[in-house]
Amino acid sequence: MTSRTMQARASWRKRRPSGDLLTFAGWVLGLAFISWAFQVMTQDTIWAFVADAPAQAQDIGRRMMPPELSFISELWWPLWETLNIATLGTLLGVIVAVPVAFVAARNTTPSRRFLRPVALFIIVASRSINSLIWALLLVAILGPGVLAGILAIALRSIGFVGKLLYESIEEIDAAQVEAVEATGASRTQIMAWGVVPQVAPTLAGISVFRWDINIRESTVLGFVGAGGLGMKLNSALGTLAWPKVSMLLIVIFATVIVSEWVTAQVRKKLI
């Protein structure tokens, strides 16, 4: 056997030839799907408008400057409404999500066959519907106002907090729970002293993180009549009052920056 033959036999290949062929076919099909999806998404696009977009953006940017500083006097109350929508919505969502999470977790649910599927359905249903859709439904039911915004934020937050919390409950240290059980504690005492102390920091972190997200989401709920800065922004856009729009964007940006700082400080204390 020649040395060239031995080298050919000893050469390493990542895949077999059939594997390389399947990989190549997968890339071709993937690129073909992306090309088809792009054509479907852009079939109604007017490319002349797209080409003119930079000029239009520049024109609107000029109209937005300078911001109408005097308009800020009309924004304090909508800003207060936005903060209330985010805070009360988060609080209500957490209050509902905590028992739902304990029922959804395998190691704390009182019934894996009946109650756990119901809890998981509540979590999935909440996460499947955007807060803006919840706001549309609630405005139609309750009428426009802050209450619809609070409930929309709460309904959206239940799934987010519930999912992360029940996963955290399932990952707790079982030895601590067994130690409490060994003392002859009741089920309520086991939950209070064996489970809750382990997940309490996680719950606090999740709640603050969700509040930070809800600050952003509550600013747009006003577009459908759910109160807050969104209603002012919708009105300013509808009347093409661009200096007011820029002032609103500055206020929203500042609010988000402050919420980021508050969230970071709270998380620093928890970790």
TORKOL-951585 format. One record per residue: residue number from 1; residue in three letters; z, x negated, y negated of N, C-alpha, C in turn. Coordinates in steps of 0.001 Angstrom, whole numbers, always signed. Each point is the difference from the previous one (the first is absolute). Layout:
N
   num   residu       n_w       n_u       n_v      ca_w      ca_u      ca_v       c_w       c_u       c_v
   NUM      ALA         Z         X         Y         Z         X         Y         Z         X         Y
...
//
This chain:
271
   num   residu       n_w       n_u       n_v      ca_w      ca_u      ca_v       c_w       c_u       c_v
     1      MET        +0      -846     +1185        +0      +846     -1185        +0      -893     -1250
     2      THR      -917      +224      -869      -130      -834     -1199     +1115      +318      -996
     3      SER      +230      -949      -906     +1044      +202     -1021      -377     +1124      -955
     4      ARG     -1328      +182      -279      -435     +1084      -889      +326     +1350      +598
     5      THR      -174      +127     +1322      +322     +1264      +676     +1493      +274       -61
     6      MET      +805     -1048      +177     +1457      +173       -50      +456      +418     -1399
     7      GLN      -626      -562     -1052      +362      +389     -1356      -374     +1452      -289
     8      ALA     -1172      +432      +526      -426     +1383      -210      +951      +968      +662
     9      ARG      +491      -380     +1189      +930      +887      +696     +1365       +20      -678
    10      ALA      +380     -1120      -627     +1324       -90      -607       +51      +555     -1420
    11      SER     -1158      +340      -582        -6      +493     -1383      +700     +1361       -79
    12      TRP      +721      +174     -1099      +809     +1222      -178      -764     +1011      -828
    13      ARG       +88     +1266      +395      -611     +1096      -745     +1069     +1038      -283
    14      LYS       -32      +540     -1205      +977     +1014      -377      -206     +1273      +783
    15      ARG     -1251      +376      +198      -325     +1210      +750     -1113      -304      +993
    16      ARG      -153      +918      +931     -1161       -47      +880     -1232      +463      -761
    17      PRO     -1181      -323      +484     -1214      +478      -691       -14     +1509      -202
    18      SER      +502      +743      +987       +47     +1460      -164      +950      +398     -1126
    19      GLY     +1100      -750      -134      +931      +274     -1085      -615      -288     -1359
    20      ASP      -754     -1091       -88      -693      -309     -1259     -1007     +1090      -350
    21      LEU      -680      +513     +1009      -984     +1058      -240      +683     +1274      -499
    22      LEU     +1142      +351      +602      +729     +1190      -444      +532      -169     -1419
    23      THR      +475     -1203      -310      +481      -258     -1362     -1132      +136     -1007
    24      PHE     -1153      -559      +325     -1156      +103      -897      -416     +1461      -183
    25      ALA       -16      +738     +1119      -361     +1421       -91     +1014      +773      -840
    26      GLY     +1298      -352      +119     +1020      +656      -801      -189      -250     -1492
    27      TRP      -336     -1235      -358      -264      -312     -1406     -1207      +771      -529
    28      VAL     -1060       +63      +812     -1207      +718      -426      +312     +1477      -215
    29      LEU      +720      +610      +953      +341     +1415      -142      +930      +235     -1187
    30      GLY      +955      -916      -209      +903      +144     -1131      -726       -73     -1331
    31      LEU      -911      -956      -133      -772      -121     -1240      -911     +1198      -203
    32      ALA      -566      +501     +1104      -861     +1183      -110      +808     +1215      -451
    33      PHE     +1228      +125      +519      +848     +1133      -412      +377      -111     -1467
    34      ILE      +361     -1207      -452      +353      -191     -1412     -1182      +328      -893
    35      SER     -1201      -426      +413     -1200      +292      -790      -263     +1496       -68
    36      TRP      +173      +684     +1125      -210     +1459       +23     +1037      +705      -862
    37      ALA     +1291      -433      +102     +1060      +618      -787      -241      -205     -1495
    38      PHE      -474     -1183      -374      -281      -260     -1413     -1116      +911      -510
    39      GLN     -1026      +204      +824     -1094      +885      -398      +479     +1436      -165
    40      VAL      +875      +446      +898      +526     +1365       -93      +835      +173     -1267
    41      MET      +847      -991      -299      +889      +103     -1155      -742       -89     -1324
    42      THR     -1142      -664        +2      -711      -222     -1268     -1281      +806      -104
    43      GLN      -212      +975      +889     -1265      +720       -28      -161      +863     -1261
    44      ASP     +1125      +420      -596       -65      +796     -1227      +280      -823     -1255
    45      THR       +98     -1306      +167      +294      -863     -1136     -1233      -143      -889
    46      ILE      +219      +141     -1302     -1069      -234      -974      +168     -1433      -503
    47      TRP      -848      -893      +474      +184     -1416      -252      -210      -357     -1472
    48      ALA      -720      +843      -717      -154      -248     -1448     +1351       +96      -698
    49      PHE      +853      +945      +453     +1344      +115      -567      +848     -1216      +369
    50      VAL      -167      -478     +1218      +752     -1182      +435      -389     -1212      -837
    51      ALA     -1289      -151      -256      -457     -1128      -811      +516       +96     -1431
    52      ASP      +180     +1240      -473      +462      +200     -1372     +1527        -8      -111
    53      ALA      +693       -84     +1134     +1458       +87        +8      +684     -1080      -844
    54      PRO      -410     -1271       +65      +672     -1006      -843       -69      +327     -1488
    55      ALA     -1152      +486      -455      -131      +345     -1418      +895     +1184      -355
    56      GLN       +86      +988      +902      +860     +1158      -248     +1470      -397        -9
    57      ALA      +385      -877      +933     +1397      -458       +35      +350      -762     -1279
    58      GLN      -924      -807      -473      +240      -743     -1246      +136      +953     -1185
    59      ASP      -813     +1046       -27       +61      +966     -1092     +1330      +744        +8
    60      ILE      +445      +451     +1186     +1285      +699       +94     +1150      -937      -364
    61      GLY      -105     -1261      +430     +1037      -967      -349      +140      -184     -1502
    62      ARG     -1135       -15      -715       +61      -106     -1463      +649     +1239      -614
    63      ARG      -304     +1179      +567      +577     +1223      -548     +1505       +96      +253
    64      MET      +484      -658     +1042     +1422       +58      +336      +847      -913      -893
    65      MET      -646      -860      -742      +720      -948      -839      -141      +373     -1475
    66      PRO     +1090       -81      -757     +1369      -300      +453      +687     +1240      +544
    67      PRO     +1029      -151      +834      +735     +1171      +499      +661      +756     -1147
    68      GLU      +140     +1293      +190      +634      +844     -1020     +1514       -69      +184
    69      LEU      +627      -917      -721     +1427      -258      +162      +858     +1213      -351
    70      SER      -454      +799      -970      +781     +1174      -395       +91     +1041     +1113
    71      PHE      -908       -97      +978       -36      +966     +1101     +1193      -169      +935
    72      ILE      +646     -1173       -83     +1105      -265      +936     +1165      +961      -217
    73      SER      +121      +552     -1207     +1090      +952      -250      -150     +1264      +834
    74      GLU     -1216      +297      +440      -237     +1187      +828      +123      -297     +1496
    75      LEU      +263     -1259      +347       -13      -394     +1410     +1384      -162      +606
    76      TRP     +1054       +24      -826     +1333      -227      +560      +402     +1084      +988
    77      TRP      -241     +1253      -345      +384     +1076      +914      -854        +5     +1273
    78      PRO     -1348      -132       -98      -775      -113     +1242      +407     -1205      +852
    79      LEU      +381     -1114      -664      +479     -1158      +761     +1300      +329      +726
    80      TRP      +903      +702      -677     +1251      +421      +632      -287      +926     +1178
    81      GLU      -964      +906      -154      -383      +882     +1106      -536      -808     +1183
    82      THR      -820     -1006      -296      -564      -830     +1068     +1098      -720      +769
    83      LEU      +964      -567      -712     +1107      -690      +661      +838      +968      +828
    84      ASN      +203     +1204      -521      +758     +1000      +753      -752      +446     +1251
    85      ILE     -1310      +186      -134      -802      +392     +1161      +129     -1049     +1091
    86      ALA      -145     -1278      -367       +74     -1071      +989     +1394      -123      +601
    87      THR     +1025       +60      -844     +1369      -218      +474      +506     +1167      +836
    88      LEU      -122     +1213      -521      +482     +1163      +743      -838      +251     +1248
    89      GLY     -1309      -237       -95      -856      +153     +1174      +371      -984     +1089
    90      THR      +269     -1251      -394      +416     -1011      +982     +1332      +366      +623
    91      LEU      +943      +423      -833     +1338      +369      +505       -93     +1154      +987
    92      LEU      -751     +1020      -350      -151     +1156      +894      -707      -407     +1292
    93      GLY     -1028      -845      -122      -712      -458     +1188      +897      -790      +933
    94      VAL      +860      -869      -560      +915      -807      +824     +1017      +896      +698
    95      ILE      +526      +982      -725      +997      +912      +594      -573      +710     +1223
    96      VAL     -1257      +412       -71      -630      +679     +1136      -425     -1005     +1064
    97      ALA      -456     -1183      -413      -561      -973      +944     +1053      -610      +912
    98      VAL     +1232      -149      -488     +1030      -667      +810      +280      +757     +1297
    99      PRO      +340     +1295       -26      +202      +690     +1281     -1260       +75      +847
   100      VAL     -1155      +136      -640     -1254       +24      +751      -196     -1320      +738
   101      ALA      +317     -1127      -654      -147     -1308      +629      +942      -166     +1185
   102      PHE     +1238      +469      -136      +953      -122     +1108      -430      +855     +1192
   103      VAL      -614     +1132      -278      -503      +840     +1086     -1248      -621      +625
   104      ALA      -808      -714      -793     -1238      -583      +502      +229     -1278      +798
   105      ALA     +1078      -725      -270      +274     -1254      +708      +400      +274     +1448
   106      ARG      -532      -791      +915      +265      +217     +1431     +1459      -165      +360
   107      ASN      +679      -930      -663     +1381      -301      +386     +1043      +860      -706
   108      THR      -422      +900      -901      +968      +873      -676      -374     +1478       +63
   109      THR     -1175      +326      +492      -422     +1400       +28      +837      +809      +991
   110      PRO      +379     +1202      -356      +744      +847      +940      -895      +622     +1065
   111      SER     -1317        -6      -207      -917      +605      +965     -1359      -683       -89
   112      ARG      -328      -812     +1009     -1288      -697        +1     -1156      +946      +299
   113      ARG      +262     +1064      +722     -1075      +880      +436      -386     +1016     -1075
   114      PHE      +961      +481      -775      -284     +1085      -944      +140      -438     -1458
   115      LEU     +1189      -506      -368      +248      -298     -1407      -757     -1238      -484
   116      ARG      -114     -1032      +830      -687     -1218      -441     -1459      +262      -355
   117      PRO      -770      +731      +818     -1382      +303      -414       -87      +769     -1318
   118      VAL      +968      +905      -229        +3      +743     -1267      +224      -953     -1174
   119      ALA      +957      -926      +143      +275      -963     -1061     -1206      -908      -250
   120      LEU      -644      -450     +1058     -1186      -849      -156     -1138      +768      -667
   121      PHE      -118     +1284      +329     -1034      +826      -650      +261      +114     -1497
   122      ILE     +1259      +171      -396      +341       +93     -1421      -370     -1298      -716
   123      ILE      +299     -1130      +630      -312     -1297      -605     -1502      -187      -143
   124      VAL      -743      +319     +1054     -1457      -174       -42      -626      +953     -1016
   125      ALA      +459     +1247       -35      -554      +971      -939      +239      -425     -1439
   126      SER     +1189      -528      -271      +312      -450     -1356      -868     -1177      -407
   127      ARG      -194      -945      +912      -779     -1198      -315     -1496      +276       -49
   128      SER      -442     +1067      +625     -1432      +287       +73      -544      +609     -1289
   129      ILE      +859      +601      -797      -443      +715     -1203      +460      -765     -1231
   130      ASN      -927      -346      -854      +308      -740     -1214      +840      +852      -948
   131      SER      +805      -680      -825      +864      +728      -933      -802      +831      -991
   132      LEU     -1213      -432      -329      -833      +777      -916      -417     +1326      +636
   133      ILE      -263       -28     +1313      -346     +1239      +715     +1218      +914       +74
   134      TRP     +1168      -605      +281     +1227      +803        -7      +199      +648     -1364
   135      ALA      -256      -757     -1073      +171      +545     -1348      -965     +1143      -263
   136      LEU     -1239      -130      +449      -970     +1085      -171      +487     +1274      +673
   137      LEU      +496      -134     +1224      +487     +1170      +734     +1220      +609      -684
   138      LEU      +924      -854      -439     +1243      +500      -587      -222      +603     -1383
   139      VAL      -935      -556      -765      -322      +593     -1296      -590     +1391      +192
   140      ALA      -817      +146     +1061      -563     +1323      +286     +1076      +988      +421
   141      ILE     +1060      -493      +669     +1065      +881      +483     +1068      +244     -1070
   142      LEU      +462     -1086      -632     +1127       +80      -927      -425       +67     -1463
   143      GLY     -1256      -301      -264      -440       -88     -1379      +161     -1418      -511
   144      PRO      -623      -322     -1143       +91     -1360      -537     +1407      -323      -485
   145      GLY      +341     -1281       +85     +1314      -412      -466      +567     -1143      +811
   146      VAL     +1167      -453      -421      +637     -1159      +612      +450      +283     +1436
   147      LEU      +425     +1234      +280      +487      +336     +1339     -1056      -267     +1059
   148      ALA     -1238      +376      -288     -1084      -250      +950      -163     -1500      +233
   149      GLY      +129      -800     -1061      -117     -1448      +146     +1122      -587      +836
   150      ILE     +1228      +462      -233     +1143      -507      +771      -174      +307     +1484
   151      LEU      -375     +1221      +310      -170      +377     +1411     -1167      -738      +640
   152      ALA     -1072      -231      -772     -1140      -740      +535      +401     -1428      +353
   153      ILE      +740      -655      -873      +481     -1354      +268      +943        -3     +1198
   154      ALA      +873     +1007       +82      +949       +73     +1106      -715      +179     +1343
   155      LEU      -962      +899       +37      -711      +265     +1250      -776     -1232      +464
   156      ARG      -519      -759      -930      -706     -1221      +360      +970     -1089      +444
   157      SER     +1184       -49      -628      +967     -1060      +298      +667      +182     +1354
   158      ILE       +90     +1227      +497      +668      +250     +1281      -647      -811     +1117
   159      GLY     -1316       +42       +65      -691      -725     +1061      +133     -1504      -119
   160      PHE      -112      -511     -1239       +99     -1443      -220     +1383      -523      +381
   161      VAL     +1035      +623      -560     +1366      -446      +278      +362      +264     +1458
   162      GLY      -383     +1171      +510      +348      +354     +1377      -583      -949     +1019
   163      LYS     -1260      -393      -182      -650      -894      +971      +660     -1377       +12
   164      LEU      +162      -596     -1183      +594     -1336       -58     +1453       +14      +471
   165      LEU      +717     +1092      -300     +1403       +56      +389      +167      +194     +1497
   166      TYR      -791      +890      +608      +190      +214     +1435      -420     -1228      +799
   167      GLU      -977      -759      -491      -350     -1255      +665     +1126     -1010      -124
   168      SER      +675        -4     -1148     +1150      -887      -171     +1153      +409      +909
   169      ILE      +220     +1305      +162     +1066      +485      +882      -260      -428     +1441
   170      GLU     -1241       +47      +424      -335      -382     +1370      +169     -1498      +249
   171      GLU       +75      -795     -1070      +115     -1453      +148     +1416      -515      -237
   172      ILE      +989      +887       -83     +1365      -446      -258      +543      -755     +1214
   173      ASP     +1090      -741      -237      +666      -755     +1058      +802      +965      +870
   174      ALA      -426      +153     +1247      +667      +948      +910     +1416      -448      +337
   175      ALA      +282     -1296       -98     +1331      -492      +365     +1071      +571      -925
   176      GLN      -328      +154     -1271      +984      +572      -931      +283     +1460      +330
   177      VAL     -1044      +725      +385      +187     +1399      +376      +845       +97     +1265
   178      GLU      -257      -872      +964      +765       +10     +1247     +1457      -368      -245
   179      ALA      +236      -880      -963     +1389      -371      -317      +777     +1184      -561
   180      VAL      -658      +794      -832      +655     +1196      -536      +203     +1030     +1109
   181      GLU      -996      +148      +887      +121      +936     +1122     +1172      -371      +895
   182      ALA      +224     -1312      +165     +1069      -457      +895     +1385      +388      -489
   183      THR      +137      +318     -1253     +1298      +415      -535      +287     +1469      +266
   184      GLY      -982      +716      +597      +174     +1420      +257      -351      +877     -1185
   185      ALA      -788      -531      -922      -370      +748     -1200      -932     +1151      +350
   186      SER       +34     +1030      -828      -902     +1137      +180     -1410      -382      -463
   187      ARG      -965      +901      +246     -1377      -282      -394      -120      -145     -1521
   188      THR      +740      +838      -729       -43       -98     -1466      +573     -1329      -474
   189      GLN     +1091      -436      +612      +606     -1278      -372      -894     -1170      +371
   190      ILE      -697      +121     +1132      -933     -1063      +395     -1115      -140     -1036
   191      MET      -512     +1147      -451     -1052       -28     -1015      +532      -585     -1302
   192      ALA     +1230      +399      -381      +557      -414     -1288      +354     -1478       -31
   193      TRP      +483      -551     +1128      +494     -1370        +9      -891      -976      +771
   194      GLY      -874      +537      +842      -848      -897      +788     -1441       -68      -470
   195      VAL      -508     +1106      -565     -1412       +59      -387      -190       -88     -1517
   196      VAL      +726      +844      -724      -201       +88     -1459      +215     -1336      -707
   197      PRO     +1062      -768      +301      +162     -1286      -702     -1166      -958      +216
   198      GLN      -684      +107     +1135     -1108      -909      +262     -1269      +378      -763
   199      VAL      -180     +1289      -262     -1240      +436      -654      +185      +314     -1475
   200      ALA     +1236        -8      -486      +239      +345     -1408      -718      -934      -973
   201      PRO       +37     -1341      +193      -758      -869      -926     -1498      +259       +45
   202      THR      -515      +280     +1198     -1427      +304      +128      -353     +1278      -727
   203      LEU      +850     +1018      +139      -238     +1267      -692        -3      -193     -1513
   204      ALA      +925      -794      -504       +49      -245     -1443     -1271      -702      -470
   205      GLY      -439      -999      +757     -1220      -711      -376     -1230      +888       +43
   206      ILE       -99      +826     +1036     -1136      +917      +125        +1     +1002     -1151
   207      SER     +1171      +519      -338       +97     +1008     -1055      -432      -563     -1350
   208      VAL      +454     -1219      -307      -375      -618     -1273     -1495      -290       -33
   209      PHE      -524      -471     +1120     -1431      -284       +76      -818     +1272      -184
   210      ARG      +445     +1084      +624      -714     +1267      -142      +111      +533     -1428
   211      TRP     +1147      -190      -639      +148      +417     -1395      -996      -735      -886
   212      ASP      -176     -1280      +259      -965      -792      -759     -1416      +549      +176
   213      ILE      -349      +370     +1227     -1317      +596      +259      -125     +1348      -703
   214      ASN     +1066      +778       +46       -43     +1338      -588      -127       -31     -1518
   215      ILE      +492     -1048      -643      -208      -145     -1443     -1494        -5      -298
   216      ARG      -754      -743      +797     -1452       -58      -204      -652     +1344      +299
   217      GLU      +400      +615     +1117      -647     +1248      +402      +324     +1145      -963
   218      SER     +1200       +10      -549      +391     +1102      -882      -767       -15     -1314
   219      THR      -569     -1158      -374      -756       -63     -1253     -1330      +741       +88
   220      VAL      -497      +251     +1203     -1300      +674      +126      +139     +1453      +437
   221      LEU     +1202      +411      +374      +170     +1379      +454      -260     +1001     -1116
   222      GLY      +162      -443     -1246      -255      +890     -1129     -1445      +439      -106
   223      PHE      -903      -722      +652     -1410      +391       -21      -214     +1362      +651
   224      VAL      +911      +389      +891      -123     +1309      +645     +1076      +965      -493
   225      GLY      +698      -380     -1087      +967      +911      -601     +1427      -177      +449
   226      ALA      +311     -1161      +612     +1350      -200      +530      +915      -744      -960
   227      GLY      -326       -40     -1274      +886      -573     -1001      -127     -1504      -135
   228      GLY      +711      -528     -1004       +39     -1439      -194     -1116      -529      -883
   229      LEU      -140     -1335       +16     -1000      -666      -828     -1422      +381      +375
   230      GLY      -191      +405     +1241     -1339      +355      +448      -610     +1144      -789
   231      MET      +823      +947      -420      -523     +1125      -780      -490      -475     -1370
   232      LYS      +752      -910      -618      -440      -565     -1273     -1274      -823      +171
   233      LEU       -60      -757     +1081     -1182      -820      +252     -1223      +869      +251
   234      ASN      +173     +1067      +752     -1097      +916      +271      -496      +656     -1288
   235      SER      +933      +385      -862      -371      +619     -1273      -742      -984      -895
   236      ALA      +478     -1251       -48      -655     -1008      -840     -1400      -326      +507
   237      LEU      -152       -78     +1303     -1325      -265      +571      -938     +1178      -242
   238      GLY      +538     +1219      +101      -835     +1182      -202      -532      +120     -1415
   239      THR      +745      -510      -975      -430       +70     -1402      -622     -1312      -482
   240      LEU      -188      -937      +924      -592     -1312      -324      +784      -729     -1082
   241      ALA     +1312      +181        +5      +867      -684      -964      +362     -1371      +569
   242      TRP      -922      -946       -88      +146     -1287      +667     +1173      -827      -525
   243      PRO      +298       -12     -1310     +1204      -742      -436     +1284      +536      +624
   244      LYS       +78     +1323      +211     +1165      +574      +681       +11      -401     +1477
   245      VAL     -1177       -50      +598       -85      -417     +1404      +525     -1425      +160
   246      SER      -409      -892      -884      +469     -1386      +105     +1510       -86      -201
   247      MET      +564      +823      -904     +1446       +10      -195      +710      +495     +1250
   248      LEU      -561     +1009      +618      +566      +516     +1249       -44     -1050     +1099
   249      LEU     -1102      -702      +112      -117     -1033     +1027     +1011     -1114      -217
   250      ILE      +245      -346     -1260     +1008     -1019      -303     +1382      +476      +432
   251      VAL      +331     +1268      -293     +1308      +547      +386      +135       +36     +1517
   252      ILE     -1051      +430      +698       +45       +38     +1463      +171     -1402      +571
   253      PHE      -752      -956      -547       +93     -1386      +474     +1409      -547      -217
   254      ALA      +579      +254     -1171     +1358      -473      -286     +1013      +646      +941
   255      THR      -181     +1287      +280      +909      +700      +916       -53      -606     +1394
   256      VAL     -1201      -309      +459      -148      -596     +1332      +628     -1392       +42
   257      ILE      -168      -770     -1073      +605     -1335       -49     +1523      +102       +74
   258      VAL      +576      +928      -738     +1459      +175       +18      +464      +438     +1387
   259      SER      -737      +915      +629      +387      +448     +1344       -94     -1146     +1003
   260      GLU      -996      -866      -160      -112     -1180      +872     +1221      -895      -167
   261      TRP      +433      -193     -1250     +1155      -861      -261     +1269      +610      +605
   262      VAL      +174     +1300      -195     +1177      +676      +555        -1      -110     +1530
   263      THR     -1156      +228      +602      -105       -91     +1457      +336     -1397      +489
   264      ALA      -524     -1007      -682      +267     -1385      +396     +1484      -333      -102
   265      GLN      +655      +466     -1063     +1435      -277      -173      +829      +685     +1091
   266      VAL      -345     +1233      +306      +751      +721     +1031      -196      -648     +1368
   267      ARG     -1225      -349      +311      -278      -642     +1297      +692     -1350       +84
   268      LYS      +100      -709     -1130      +687     -1286        -1     +1473      +176      +334
   269      LYS      +581     +1097      -490     +1410      +266      +299      +200      +401     +1459
   270      LEU     -1017      +665      +570      +149      +496     +1379      -218     -1080     +1030
   271      ILE      -894      -956      -316      -344     -1030      +998     +1018     -1141       -42
//
